[in-house]
Amino acid sequence: MRVRRPVAAPLRPLGPGLLAAVLLSAAIPLSLHAADTCTSPSFDAPVSVPVQAQPFGIVLGDWNRDGKLDFAATNSGSDTVSFRFGNGAGGFGGLATVASGGTQPEGIAVGDFDDDGAPDIVVANRISGTVNFLQGNGAGGFVLVGASLTGLSGATAVAVGDFDGDGKDDVAVAAFGRNEVVVYLRRGGPFSFSQSSTITTGKEPTALVVGDFDRDGDLDIASASFGDGNVSFLQNDGAGNFTEPFGVAGRVAVGFNPTALAAADLDKDGIFDLAVAVRGGTSNYIDVLKGGRKPSARFQSP
C-alpha cells in the first residue's frame, strides 16, 4: 500500500469505503460512487486472468499511464511478479513477468522511488528475507534494480508512505521471522534508503496498513501479528521515527492468525477504522476495529 503524507489531519483525502485498502497510483483518476446508494450489491461471474505459480499479493496502478487500471501480482511459487494491463472494460491482457529479486515473493506495494513520476514496485521476498525494487519506465515496462534491503527474516508485507514529510516515498517492512516492523526512509538518490526505526511487535507480523490513525497530520502504521492474534499501533513522530506508544497492553486482540489489514472510515465519523482478516482454526471471519474518538489512536476491540 502507498499513501501520501496528509496535508492536514482529516481522514477525507484517502477516499470513501475500503479504497484505502488497495492503493492506487496517485496519478490515476477515479470515479467513485457512494456505497449507500446501492441497496443490492452484486457482481458478475468471475473472469480468470492467468499469471504464474501461486499468486499471493496484488496491487493496482496505471503502469503505462493510459488512464486504465492495471495490476501486478507476486507469484510466490515462481519468484516473479506478473503485470497485466487493463483495457478499461474490466479485461486484462499483455502479460509481462519480471523476477522478484528474491525467493517466495509475497508482499507488494507501489511507489515512486526514483522521482520520475512513473510508478515503481517494491516486493517483500519471504524466504530470502529481502525487499527488492522494480523500476517502471511509465510505458508499462519494469526492470529489477540492483538496490535491495536485506536481513529482513521472513519479509512478508510491505507498505509505502511519505513518513517524514519530505515528499519522497518511504518503505515499511513486516519481518515475520524477527517479530519486527522495520522502517526505511528515502535518502540520497533513486532507490536509496536508510533505516530509521525497528519496532518490536507481536509474534510474526504478517500485514501492514498505513494511515493517520492519531490524526496529528503524519502517517502511522498498524501491524497484524499472525502468531499472537493481535494488532499493534505504531506511532510516527512526524520525522519518520516510530514507537509503539501503548506497548504490549495497547495491542488489540483479534482472532487466531490474522493475515490481512485494511483501513478506512467504515462508520463515516471521520476516524480511521480497521478491518482484519482472521483465518486460524474456526476463526474464518473479518474483525472490525473502530477507531477511538480521542486522538490516541487506540482501536476498540471487535
C-alpha positions in Angstrom: 0.0 0.0 0.0 1.2 3.5 -0.8 -0.2 6.6 0.9 0.9 10.2 0.6 1.5 12.2 3.7 -1.7 14.1 4.5 -1.7 17.9 4.3 -3.7 18.1 7.4 -5.1 15.6 9.9 -8.6 14.9 8.5 -9.2 11.5 7.0 -11.2 12.5 4.0 -8.4 12.7 1.3 -8.0 9.0 1.3 -11.5 8.5 -0.1 -14.6 6.6 1.0 -15.1 2.9 1.5 -12.3 0.4 1.5 -10.4 2.2 -1.2 -7.5 2.8 1.2 -7.1 -1.0 1.4 -5.9 -1.3 -2.2 -3.6 1.6 -3.0 -3.8 3.1 -6.4 -1.1 5.2 -8.0 -1.6 8.9 -7.1 -2.0 9.9 -10.7 -5.0 7.7 -11.5 -8.3 9.5 -12.0 -11.1 7.6 -10.2 -14.9 7.8 -10.4 -16.4 6.8 -7.0 -20.0 6.3 -6.1 -21.3 6.4 -2.5 -21.6 2.9 -1.1 -25.1 3.5 0.4 -26.7 4.3 -3.0 -26.5 0.6 -3.9 -29.1 -1.4 -1.9 -28.4 -4.8 -3.6 -24.8 -5.1 -4.5 -23.9 -7.9 -6.9 -21.1 -9.0 -9.1 -20.8 -10.7 -12.5 -19.3 -14.2 -12.8 -15.6 -14.2 -12.2 -13.2 -13.9 -15.1 -9.9 -15.7 -14.6 -6.7 -13.8 -15.6 -3.7 -16.1 -15.7 -0.4 -15.1 -14.0 2.2 -17.5 -12.7 2.6 -20.1 -9.9 0.9 -19.4 -6.6 -0.1 -15.7 -6.8 0.0 -14.1 -3.4 -0.1 -10.3 -3.3 -1.7 -7.9 -5.7 -1.6 -4.1 -6.3 -3.3 -1.8 -8.7 -1.8 1.1 -10.7 -1.6 2.6 -14.2 1.7 1.1 -15.3 1.6 2.5 -18.9 -0.2 5.8 -18.0 -3.1 5.3 -20.4 -5.7 6.1 -17.8 -6.8 2.5 -17.4 -6.2 0.4 -14.3 -3.6 -2.4 -14.5 -2.4 -4.8 -11.8 0.7 -6.5 -10.6 0.8 -9.8 -8.6 3.6 -11.5 -6.7 4.0 -15.2 -7.7 5.3 -17.0 -4.6 5.8 -20.3 -6.4 7.9 -18.9 -9.3 9.8 -16.0 -7.6 8.3 -13.5 -10.1 6.0 -10.5 -10.4 3.4 -10.6 -13.2 2.0 -7.4 -14.8 -1.4 -7.3 -16.6 -2.7 -4.3 -18.4 -6.3 -3.2 -18.2 -8.5 -2.4 -21.2 -10.8 -0.1 -19.3 -13.7 -2.5 -19.5 -12.7 -5.0 -16.9 -10.4 -7.1 -19.1 -6.7 -7.6 -18.7 -4.1 -8.6 -21.3 -0.5 -8.1 -22.2 1.2 -10.4 -19.6 4.7 -9.3 -18.6 6.8 -11.1 -16.0 9.8 -9.9 -14.1 12.0 -11.7 -11.5 11.2 -10.6 -7.9 14.9 -10.5 -6.9 14.4 -13.0 -4.1 12.7 -16.2 -3.0 9.0 -16.5 -2.4 7.7 -13.0 -3.0 4.6 -12.2 -1.1 4.0 -8.5 -0.1 3.8 -5.9 -2.9 3.3 -2.1 -3.0 3.6 0.7 -5.4 5.6 4.0 -5.1 7.8 6.4 -6.9 11.3 5.6 -5.7 13.3 7.5 -8.4 11.2 10.7 -8.6 10.4 10.4 -12.3 6.7 10.3 -11.9 6.3 6.8 -13.1 5.1 4.1 -10.7 7.7 1.6 -9.3 7.1 -1.6 -7.4 8.5 -2.8 -4.1 8.4 -6.6 -3.2 8.9 -8.4 0.0 10.6 -11.8 -0.5 9.8 -14.0 2.4 12.3 -16.9 2.2 15.3 -14.8 1.1 14.4 -12.1 3.7 14.9 -9.3 1.1 12.9 -6.3 -0.2 13.6 -5.6 -3.9 12.5 -2.9 -6.3 11.2 -3.0 -9.9 11.7 0.3 -11.7 8.9 1.4 -14.0 9.5 3.4 -17.2 6.0 4.8 -17.4 5.2 2.9 -20.6 4.4 -0.4 -18.8 8.0 -1.8 -18.6 9.7 -2.8 -15.4 13.2 -3.9 -14.6 14.7 -5.3 -11.4 17.2 -2.8 -9.9 20.3 -3.7 -8.0 19.4 -2.0 -4.8 17.7 -4.1 -2.1 17.0 -4.2 1.6 18.4 -7.3 3.3 18.5 -9.1 6.6 14.7 -9.0 6.9 14.0 -12.5 8.1 10.6 -13.7 6.8 9.7 -10.4 5.0 6.0 -10.9 4.4 4.4 -7.5 3.9 5.5 -4.1 2.7 3.8 -0.7 2.9 4.7 2.7 1.3 4.1 6.2 2.5 5.9 9.6 3.0 6.7 9.0 6.7 9.0 12.0 7.2 7.2 14.6 5.1 10.0 15.2 2.5 7.9 14.4 -0.5 9.6 11.1 -1.1 8.2 7.6 -0.7 9.5 5.6 2.2 9.0 1.9 3.0 7.9 -0.2 6.0 8.5 -4.0 6.1 7.0 -6.7 8.3 9.8 -9.1 9.2 7.9 -12.2 10.2 10.9 -14.1 11.5 12.2 -11.2 13.6 8.9 -10.1 15.2 9.6 -6.6 14.0 8.5 -3.9 11.7 11.4 -2.1 10.1 11.0 1.4 8.5 13.3 2.8 5.8 13.4 6.4 4.7 14.4 7.5 1.2 17.8 9.2 1.4 20.1 10.3 -1.4 19.5 9.1 -4.9 17.0 6.7 -6.5 16.2 3.5 -4.6 18.5 4.6 -1.8 17.2 4.1 1.8 18.3 4.5 5.4 16.8 2.5 8.3 15.0 4.8 10.7 13.1 2.6 13.1 12.9 -1.0 14.2 9.8 -1.7 16.3 9.2 -5.0 18.1 5.6 -6.0 17.5 3.6 -9.1 18.4 4.8 -12.5 17.2 5.1 -13.0 13.5 3.9 -9.7 11.9 2.2 -10.5 8.7 0.2 -7.5 7.5 0.7 -3.7 7.5 -1.5 -0.7 6.7 -0.7 3.0 6.7 -2.9 5.9 7.8 -3.0 8.9 10.1 -4.5 6.9 13.0 -3.9 9.5 15.7 -5.0 12.4 13.5 -1.9 14.5 14.0 -1.1 15.1 10.3 1.5 12.3 9.7 1.3 8.7 8.7 1.3 5.9 11.2 1.3 2.1 10.8 -0.9 -0.7 12.0 0.5 -4.2 12.1 -1.2 -7.5 12.5 0.7 -10.3 14.3 -0.1 -13.8 12.9 1.4 -15.7 15.9 -0.2 -13.6 18.7 -3.5 -12.8 17.1 -3.4 -9.0 17.8 -3.0 -5.7 16.1 -0.3 -3.1 17.1 -0.4 0.7 16.6 3.0 2.2 15.6 3.0 5.9 16.0 5.0 8.3 13.9 6.6 11.4 15.4 6.4 13.2 12.1 10.1 12.7 11.3 9.7 9.1 10.3 10.6 7.7 13.8 8.1 5.1 15.0 7.3 3.7 18.5 4.6 1.6 20.0 3.3 4.2 22.5 0.9 1.9 24.4 3.2 -1.1 24.5 2.0 -4.7 24.7 -1.0 -3.6 26.8 -2.2 -1.4 23.9 -2.3 -4.3 21.4 -5.9 -5.2 20.3 -6.7 -8.9 20.4 -8.4 -10.3 17.3 -9.0 -13.9 16.2 -6.3 -16.5 15.7 -3.9 -16.0 12.9 -4.8 -12.6 11.3 -3.5 -12.4 7.8 -4.6 -9.1 6.2 -5.4 -5.5 7.2 -7.4 -2.7 5.6 -8.0 0.9 6.9 -11.0 3.1 6.0 -13.7 5.2 7.7 -16.2 2.5 7.9 -18.8 4.3 10.1 -18.4 7.8 8.5 -17.3 9.5 11.7 -14.1 10.9 10.1 -11.9 8.4 12.0 -9.9 5.5 10.6 -11.2 2.0 11.4 -9.5 -1.3 10.7 -10.8 -4.5 9.0 -8.7 -7.6 9.9 -8.9 -10.9 8.1 -8.7 -13.8 10.5 -8.3 -17.4 9.3 -6.9 -19.6 12.2 -8.8 -22.7 13.3 -12.5 -22.0 13.0 -11.9 -18.2 13.0 -12.9 -17.6 9.4 -14.2 -14.0 9.6 -13.3 -10.3 9.4 -12.8 -8.4 12.6 -13.7 -4.7 12.5 -11.9 -2.4 14.9 -13.4 1.0 15.3 -11.0 3.9 15.7 -11.1 5.8 19.0 -12.7 9.2 19.1 -9.9 10.7 21.2 -6.8 11.3 19.2 -4.9 8.5 20.9 -5.4 6.0 18.0 -6.4 3.3 20.4 -8.6 0.9 18.4 -11.6 -0.6 20.1 -11.8 -4.4 20.4 -14.0 -6.2 17.9 
